[in-house]
Amino acid sequence: MAAAGTKRKLDIAATTLLNEADEVCFTWHIKGLTPDSFTGAANGAAGRLHSPDFSALGKEWRLIAYLNGVKAEDAGHISHFLHLRTPNSTITPHAALSIGDKQDLLSADMFTTVQPPPDGSSAALGHTDFLSHKKLLAKPAVYFPGGIMKATATLKSTQLVVVEQGVARVAGVSVLPIPPPSALSDLASLLASGEGADVTLRCGAVHISAHSPILCARSPVLKAHLTGPLACSLDNVPVPPEIDEHTLRRTLTFIYTDELAPESAEEAQHLLNAADHYGLPRLRAICESTLAESLSVANADTCRAARRGRVEGRCAAFCGIERSSCDGHRRMAASEGRIACAG
């Protein structure tokens, strides 16, 4: 359809449809445009263009553009809509419309502004004043380079808006932005600040503050220390001498957040001792995995000497391989007094 005042017939063929699992991007190229295609176009149906229909998210859609507005009061603007074509449909996805570098998200409340839709058929979403002629004509290289205007609709299935009797509601999700989870970072901050702490762990000359409800919930050993029949004073909870300050602080970080990545095999060995002492099976498994992945000729016998469950088996296998291929290592291990490989 050619808009009023144009000297060339407009080509409105769609050229791109990218359809992925949860997002569809439809691009519509309108060719043969001149500045007069916009300023000389009539309002309403006479200046209306629409894309070919396209399938997305199980529905049929099309894009609609009014080159000089839907109504007289919209003159001087392009009106731009996403039109749901499937009869008797009641859903539309979270979507965005764009022309050039102009983009707007479509939200549920826009249904009330365009119902009934411009052509009187089923539901549509969009803006009557999407892009002003003033802005468009000031940057023709952006909005219709070479006489070609590119209009795009991006539809996401992850946020469905259900329309019932003209009222929009969200199905399963909120249209408001939801912040990411923060419980773990909040607990880490609580540990670092010591705010509200009621327990003091004594690690040599260092005293570290903590919170008894968290310690009791996470460690059966600490629960016994704090609440059992032989409970110690909350302000003087002893720490075994083999657990140094760094290891204790790292262990507490795990207790508060359930997350920790040992920075080295040496640290993993220290944390493994703490995990055993405080009854933390997940931390133990993390440390064992780190040790198993870091096996070498230099540390395999040492790790095996610790006799740590899964690590011991890996060490035995590793030592067997190394021993069969490296007599020098076996002699070195024996001369240093390390535990000999099982043969």
Summary of the structure (lengths in Angstrom):
residues: 343
radius of gyration: 34.2
end to end distance: 86.3
largest distance: 97.2
contacts: 1028
relative contact order: 0.08
helix: 38%
strand: 27%
